[in-house]
Amino acid sequence: RQMCIRDRVINMEKRYEITKKAGIYGIIGNIFLLIIKSIVGFISKSQAMIADAFNSAGDIFASLMTFIGNKIASVPGDMDHNFGHGKAEYLFSMFISISMILVSLKLLYDSVITLINGSQLAFSWFLVVVCIVTIITKLFLYFYTKKGYKNTKNILIEANMKDHRNDCVVTTFTLISTLLTLINVYWFDSVVGIGISIWICYTGITIFMESYNILMDVSVDAKTKAKILELTNNYKDIKDISDIKSTPVGDKYVIVLTIYVDGNMKTFDSHKLADNLEKDVNKLEKVYRTIVHVEPV
């Protein structure tokens, strides 16, 4: 059991380290983009670029939430928080999702107004260069966070990954829209902006609901429950099992279950049986800790 706990602690430390780096790189990358967008925006007097600079400021907020949320979630359990602070991941990912929804609504509003009143977008080589730099930077951040999410399944990294992807897509279409002004096509920017804003809003709502479900103590998935039942069936001394209870801790779950054994079984043997079952269930990917209660029948 001590080896299992030690391995779990090592994996959690690695997970938090990966998430911390994702937050730091996101902050650095978005500060860089905020600076160059602000400079080009004010030099060229481009309202679109100035607005995009504010979007980068929002991205800094998202990366900062990832860093802070991960820092809090990495704090081990104490007297007040027996199972650690893992739910901070979902609380701060909810903040990120709300910022994504607000940004999408602002983009939707601006796109509709521009479509009605006509686009004022004008071609600028400064704008083209900044768009290309933004796309490259965001692609790097996207693939980096995608790799981190694949290794950790951390919802904070997932939220950042999707935010980087959204920015990359938005800037790509901004670049296309800018180039289309060379042939006097101005409506493309507004129409695409409406579609992208709806997509970003949907992404934000998806992340919000995922975070909300965890914070409301959603139970472990049916697949994991089935695996737990399969493990209990391997013990012939277990006569029955009650409903499996669970509560989320970070990206994993605390499992609580009651097993029923022969009333004539020795207390030592029944507790050894419970310990062995706990060890087996703890090996499952989504299990943080297992608590087995023994009842005689």
Buried (B, 14 or more C-beta within 10 A) or exposed (E): EEEEEEEBEEEBEEBBBBBBBBBBBBBBBBBBBBEBBBBBBEEBEBEBBBBBBBBBBBBBBBBBBBBBBBBBBBEEEEEEBEBBBBBBBBBBBBBBBBBBBEBBBBBBEBBBEBBEEEBEBEEBEBBBEBBEBBBEBBBBBBEBBBBBBEEBBBBBBBBBBBBBBBBBBBBBBBBBBBBBBEEEEBEBBBBBBBEBBBBBBEBBBBBBEBBEEBBEEBBBEEEBBEBBEEBBEEBEEBBEBEEBBBBBBBBBBBBBBBBBBEEEBEEEEBEEBBEBBBEBBBEBEBBBBBEBEBEEE
